[in-house]
Amino acid sequence: GAHSLRRALGCRSRMASRARLLALRLARDKWGFHAAAVAEPCPMRALEIAEQLRLQSRGPERFAPAFAARAATRAIESFQNTFKTWGEARVGTWRRYAHRVGTTVLSRIHPDDETLSNLPAACSSVEVIYPDTSSVDETRHELTKLLTDRALAVKKRFQINAFIGVPITFPMMFTPLSNLPMYWFAWRAYEQRNGFKRAAQALRTTQRFECAEAREGCDKETIKEESSSGSQGTDDRETVSKPQSSAEVIAQWVDVDKKCERTGVDANEVAVSPSGFVCCRVVPNPAIPPPTLLFVPCALLREENVWDLLSDQKSEEDGTEKVSLVERATRIQHLTSLAKRYKRALKV
């Protein structure tokens, strides 16, 4: 009861069960997406899904002893730090070359694998931030395609890696050859399995009736009006169901007329947060929690800014890839490289 609700309120920061997606329109019918799991703003929804989220968030380490899980965590952190150090090595060294080769291999991973695996393990609500030059209908269609057809493609890649790649490379563990290929296929299969399962969770959430968008409202209010009976000279009262205006519905959670506050970002600023972007048109701390499906029109995601995201710009100092305006403004790390991976994968 009340105790459980207070507990949910206290745990909101840890309840990352809301899916926040950025819809990037790369071409007329080619859309890429960035996804992040963020805190659920509705305490009741957070409470309902808390146990499911706890169970679904556990990784393969739950099958291993505690000391093995700690050792694996330390090994992963050591590898990540080493790989990052190689990228900072002097140009021409073998470490810098190995980093470039590794980065190239990672860039060939289909971006839908990463996007869908970044959805919450248990989804309580979905927020879609889309370019305000596109319609809600277009965005909803592409979102549904991502969570159905494209998720099915991720599942097929999982089946290839899990049932062909891993068995074929497993015997290499018993030879002097490296077992790295098997680890690669196992890692890809694990991420892809998470991806298509989490897509199914998000799809079920988007199919609920509780929704709000900047074009139309679903809620209705009942009012009473007086009407004359003409020759009878008497008054009747009849109940009329009148749709709430779209401005009244969406204004509770989104200020659609607010000017973008992020387009004047200093070019020297670099993104620092992987998932902390909130569109400046989203109303902070609304009186009523947002619905399970919310569409937010964003001026930052217009075509001209997305073109900057896809342009091949190199730093004059060291030849590295420049961070795009959208990445600087959203503070989402690696958004530029994600968009370019979508450009390659979708053949834009």
C-alpha positions as CSV (number, residue, x, y, z in Angstrom):
1,G,0.0,0.0,0.0
2,A,1.3,3.4,1.1
3,H,4.7,1.9,2.2
4,S,5.2,0.2,-1.2
5,L,4.4,3.5,-2.9
6,R,6.9,5.4,-0.8
7,R,9.5,2.8,-1.5
8,A,8.8,3.2,-5.2
9,L,9.2,6.9,-4.9
10,G,12.5,6.5,-3.2
11,C,13.8,4.1,-5.9
12,R,12.7,6.1,-8.9
13,S,16.3,7.0,-9.8
14,R,17.2,3.3,-10.0
15,M,14.0,2.3,-11.9
16,A,15.4,2.6,-15.5
17,S,12.3,1.1,-17.1
18,R,11.3,4.0,-19.4
19,A,12.6,3.7,-23.0
20,R,13.7,7.0,-24.5
21,L,14.3,6.9,-28.2
22,L,15.7,9.5,-30.6
23,A,14.4,9.1,-34.1
24,L,16.9,10.1,-36.7
25,R,15.5,10.6,-40.2
26,L,18.5,9.9,-42.4
27,A,16.6,9.9,-45.7
28,R,12.9,9.9,-46.8
29,D,12.2,6.4,-45.7
30,K,15.4,5.5,-43.8
31,W,15.3,6.1,-40.1
32,G,17.9,5.3,-37.4
33,F,17.3,5.2,-33.7
34,H,19.2,5.8,-30.5
35,A,17.8,4.2,-27.3
36,A,18.4,4.6,-23.6
37,A,16.8,3.2,-20.5
38,V,15.9,6.1,-18.1
39,A,14.1,6.5,-14.9
40,E,10.3,5.9,-14.9
41,P,8.6,9.1,-13.9
42,C,5.3,7.4,-12.8
43,P,5.7,5.9,-9.3
44,M,2.9,3.4,-9.8
45,R,4.3,2.1,-13.1
46,A,7.7,1.8,-11.4
47,L,6.2,-0.2,-8.6
48,E,4.4,-2.5,-10.9
49,I,7.4,-3.4,-12.9
50,A,10.1,-3.3,-10.2
51,E,10.4,-7.1,-9.6
52,Q,10.3,-7.9,-13.3
53,L,13.0,-5.3,-14.0
54,R,15.2,-6.8,-11.2
55,L,14.9,-10.3,-12.7
56,Q,15.3,-9.3,-16.3
57,S,18.3,-7.1,-15.6
58,R,20.5,-9.9,-14.3
59,G,23.2,-10.9,-16.8
60,P,24.9,-14.3,-17.4
61,E,27.0,-13.6,-14.3
62,R,24.1,-15.0,-12.2
63,F,25.1,-18.5,-13.3
64,A,28.7,-18.1,-12.0
65,P,30.2,-17.9,-8.5
66,A,30.6,-14.5,-7.0
67,F,34.5,-14.6,-7.3
68,A,34.2,-15.5,-11.0
69,A,31.7,-12.7,-11.7
70,R,34.1,-10.2,-10.0
71,A,37.1,-11.6,-12.0
72,A,35.1,-11.2,-15.2
73,T,34.2,-7.6,-14.3
74,R,37.8,-6.7,-13.6
75,A,38.9,-8.4,-16.9
76,I,36.3,-6.4,-18.9
77,E,37.3,-3.1,-17.3
78,S,41.0,-3.9,-17.9
79,F,40.4,-4.6,-21.5
80,Q,38.3,-1.5,-22.0
81,N,41.0,0.7,-20.4
82,T,43.7,-1.0,-22.4
83,F,41.8,-0.5,-25.7
84,K,41.2,3.2,-24.8
85,T,44.9,3.7,-24.1
86,W,45.8,2.1,-27.4
87,G,43.7,4.7,-29.1
88,E,45.7,7.5,-27.4
89,A,49.0,6.1,-28.5
90,R,51.3,7.9,-31.0
91,V,50.3,7.6,-34.7
92,G,52.3,4.9,-36.5
93,T,52.6,2.6,-33.5
94,W,51.2,-0.9,-33.4
95,R,48.9,0.0,-30.6
96,R,47.3,2.8,-32.6
97,Y,47.0,0.4,-35.6
98,A,45.4,-2.3,-33.4
99,H,42.9,0.3,-32.0
100,R,42.0,1.4,-35.6
101,V,41.5,-2.2,-36.7
102,G,39.4,-3.0,-33.6
103,T,37.3,0.2,-34.1
104,T,36.7,-0.8,-37.7
105,V,35.4,-4.3,-36.8
106,L,33.1,-2.8,-34.1
107,S,31.8,-0.3,-36.5
108,R,30.5,-3.1,-38.8
109,I,28.1,-4.4,-36.1
110,H,24.6,-3.6,-37.2
111,P,23.4,-0.6,-35.2
112,D,20.0,-2.1,-34.6
113,D,21.7,-4.7,-32.4
114,E,23.0,-1.9,-30.1
115,T,19.9,0.2,-30.2
116,L,17.5,-2.6,-29.2
117,S,19.9,-4.0,-26.6
118,N,19.9,-0.5,-24.9
119,L,16.2,-0.6,-24.3
120,P,15.2,-1.4,-20.7
121,A,15.1,-5.0,-19.7
122,A,11.5,-4.5,-18.6
123,C,9.7,-1.6,-20.3
124,S,7.0,0.4,-18.4
125,S,6.8,3.4,-20.8
126,V,8.2,4.8,-24.1
127,E,9.2,8.3,-25.0
128,V,9.9,9.0,-28.7
129,I,11.8,12.2,-29.6
130,Y,11.3,12.8,-33.3
131,P,12.1,15.7,-35.8
132,D,9.4,18.3,-35.6
133,T,9.4,18.5,-39.4
134,S,8.0,14.9,-39.5
135,S,4.6,13.7,-38.6
136,V,3.6,11.5,-35.7
137,D,2.1,8.9,-38.0
138,E,5.4,8.6,-39.9
139,T,7.3,8.3,-36.6
140,R,4.9,5.7,-35.2
141,H,5.2,3.7,-38.4
142,E,9.0,3.6,-38.2
143,L,9.0,2.9,-34.5
144,T,6.7,-0.1,-35.1
145,K,9.0,-1.3,-37.9
146,L,12.0,-1.1,-35.6
147,L,10.3,-3.2,-32.9
148,T,8.9,-5.8,-35.4
149,D,10.6,-6.3,-38.8
150,R,14.0,-5.0,-37.8
151,A,13.9,-6.8,-34.4
152,L,13.1,-10.0,-36.3
153,A,16.3,-9.4,-38.4
154,V,18.2,-9.1,-35.1
155,K,16.8,-12.4,-34.0
156,K,17.9,-14.1,-37.2
157,R,21.5,-12.7,-36.6
158,F,21.3,-14.1,-33.1
159,Q,20.4,-17.6,-34.4
160,I,23.3,-17.6,-36.8
161,N,25.8,-16.5,-34.1
162,A,24.4,-18.8,-31.4
163,F,23.7,-22.0,-33.4
164,I,26.4,-21.8,-36.1
165,G,29.2,-19.4,-35.0
166,V,29.7,-20.6,-31.4
167,P,29.6,-24.4,-32.1
168,I,32.0,-24.1,-35.1
169,T,34.6,-22.0,-33.1
170,F,34.2,-23.8,-29.8
171,P,36.8,-26.6,-30.6
172,M,39.4,-23.9,-31.0
173,M,39.5,-23.6,-27.2
174,F,41.2,-27.0,-27.1
175,T,43.9,-26.1,-29.6
176,P,46.8,-23.6,-29.5
177,L,44.7,-21.3,-31.5
178,S,42.9,-18.3,-29.9
179,N,39.5,-18.7,-28.4
180,L,38.7,-15.1,-29.2
181,P,36.4,-16.0,-32.2
182,M,34.1,-18.0,-29.9
183,Y,34.0,-15.2,-27.4
184,W,33.1,-12.8,-30.3
185,F,30.2,-14.9,-31.5
186,A,29.0,-15.5,-28.0
187,W,29.0,-11.8,-27.2
188,R,27.2,-10.9,-30.4
189,A,24.6,-13.6,-29.7
190,Y,24.1,-12.4,-26.1
191,E,23.5,-8.8,-27.2
192,Q,21.2,-9.8,-30.0
193,R,19.2,-12.0,-27.8
194,N,18.7,-9.1,-25.4
195,G,17.8,-6.8,-28.3
196,F,14.9,-8.8,-29.8
197,K,13.5,-9.7,-26.4
198,R,13.6,-6.1,-25.2
199,A,12.0,-4.9,-28.5
200,A,9.1,-7.3,-27.8
201,Q,8.7,-5.7,-24.4
202,A,8.7,-2.2,-25.8
203,L,6.3,-3.2,-28.6
204,R,3.7,-4.4,-26.0
205,T,4.1,-1.1,-24.2
206,T,3.5,1.0,-27.3
207,Q,0.3,-1.0,-28.1
208,R,-1.4,0.3,-25.0
209,F,-4.2,2.8,-25.4
210,E,-2.6,5.4,-23.0
211,C,-0.8,7.7,-25.4
212,A,-0.2,11.4,-26.1
213,E,1.1,13.1,-29.2
214,A,1.4,16.6,-30.5
215,R,-1.2,16.1,-33.2
216,E,-4.3,14.7,-31.4
217,G,-5.6,13.8,-28.0
218,C,-7.2,10.6,-26.8
219,D,-8.9,11.9,-23.7
220,K,-12.5,13.2,-23.7
221,E,-14.5,15.4,-21.3
222,T,-18.3,15.4,-20.9
223,I,-20.1,18.7,-20.9
224,K,-23.7,19.7,-20.7
225,E,-25.2,22.2,-23.2
226,E,-28.6,23.8,-23.4
227,S,-30.6,23.5,-26.6
228,S,-34.0,25.0,-27.6
229,S,-36.8,22.7,-28.5
230,G,-38.2,25.2,-31.1
231,S,-42.0,25.3,-31.2
232,Q,-42.3,23.3,-27.9
233,G,-40.7,26.2,-26.0
234,T,-39.0,23.9,-23.5
235,D,-35.3,23.4,-22.7
236,D,-33.7,20.0,-22.9
237,R,-30.2,19.1,-21.5
238,E,-28.2,16.7,-23.5
239,T,-24.7,15.2,-22.9
240,V,-22.1,15.9,-25.5
241,S,-18.8,14.0,-25.8
242,K,-16.2,16.6,-26.9
243,P,-12.6,15.7,-27.6
244,Q,-10.0,17.7,-25.7
245,S,-7.9,19.9,-27.9
246,S,-4.4,18.6,-28.8
247,A,-2.8,21.7,-27.2
248,E,-4.6,20.9,-23.9
249,V,-3.5,17.3,-24.0
250,I,0.1,17.6,-25.0
251,A,0.8,20.8,-23.0
252,Q,0.7,18.8,-19.8
253,W,4.0,17.1,-20.7
254,V,5.4,18.9,-23.8
255,D,5.7,22.6,-24.7
256,V,5.5,22.2,-28.4
257,D,6.0,26.0,-29.1
258,K,9.2,26.3,-27.0
259,K,12.3,27.5,-28.8
260,C,15.2,25.0,-28.9
261,E,17.8,25.9,-26.3
262,R,20.5,23.6,-27.5
263,T,21.4,24.8,-31.0
264,G,24.0,27.3,-29.8
265,V,26.4,24.8,-28.2
266,D,30.1,25.7,-28.2
267,A,31.9,23.7,-30.9
268,N,34.6,22.8,-28.5
269,E,32.3,21.0,-26.1
270,V,32.3,17.2,-26.2
271,A,29.5,14.8,-25.2
272,V,29.9,13.5,-21.7
273,S,26.7,11.5,-20.9
274,P,25.6,8.4,-22.7
275,S,21.9,8.7,-21.9
276,G,21.1,11.9,-20.1
277,F,19.5,13.8,-23.0
278,V,16.1,15.3,-22.3
279,C,14.4,17.4,-25.0
280,C,14.0,21.0,-23.8
281,R,10.4,20.9,-24.8
282,V,9.6,18.3,-22.2
283,V,7.8,19.8,-19.2
284,P,9.9,19.2,-16.0
285,N,8.0,17.7,-13.1
286,P,4.5,17.7,-14.6
287,A,1.5,17.5,-12.3
288,I,0.3,14.3,-14.0
289,P,2.9,11.7,-14.9
290,P,3.4,11.3,-18.7
291,P,1.5,8.4,-20.4
292,T,3.0,5.1,-21.4
293,L,3.7,6.4,-24.9
294,L,4.7,10.0,-25.5
295,F,5.8,11.6,-28.8
296,V,8.0,14.7,-28.4
297,P,8.6,16.9,-31.5
298,C,12.2,18.2,-31.4
299,A,13.7,21.1,-33.4
300,L,17.3,19.8,-32.9
301,L,16.6,16.7,-35.0
302,R,15.7,18.6,-38.2
303,E,17.2,17.5,-41.5
304,E,20.0,20.1,-41.6
305,N,21.3,19.0,-38.2
306,V,21.1,15.3,-39.2
307,W,23.0,16.0,-42.3
308,D,25.8,17.5,-40.1
309,L,25.6,14.2,-38.1
310,L,26.3,12.2,-41.3
311,S,29.0,14.5,-42.8
312,D,32.6,13.2,-42.8
313,Q,34.5,15.9,-40.9
314,K,38.0,15.2,-39.6
315,S,40.0,17.1,-37.1
316,E,42.8,19.1,-38.6
317,E,45.0,18.3,-35.6
318,D,45.0,14.5,-35.5
319,G,42.7,13.4,-38.3
320,T,40.1,12.0,-35.9
321,E,36.4,12.2,-36.5
322,K,34.8,15.5,-35.4
323,V,31.8,15.4,-33.0
324,S,28.6,16.6,-34.7
325,L,26.4,19.4,-33.5
326,V,23.7,17.0,-32.5
327,E,26.0,15.0,-30.4
328,R,27.4,18.1,-28.6
329,A,23.9,19.4,-28.0
330,T,22.4,16.1,-26.7
331,R,25.5,15.0,-24.8
332,I,25.0,11.5,-26.1
333,Q,28.4,9.9,-26.6
334,H,29.1,8.2,-29.9
335,L,25.8,9.4,-31.5
336,T,27.8,10.6,-34.6
337,S,29.3,7.2,-35.1
338,L,26.0,5.5,-34.5
339,A,24.3,7.6,-37.2
340,K,27.1,6.8,-39.7
341,R,26.8,3.1,-38.9
342,Y,23.1,3.5,-39.8
343,K,24.0,5.3,-42.9
344,R,26.2,2.3,-44.0
345,A,23.7,-0.3,-42.8
346,L,20.6,1.3,-44.4
347,K,22.5,2.3,-47.6
348,V,21.6,5.9,-47.3
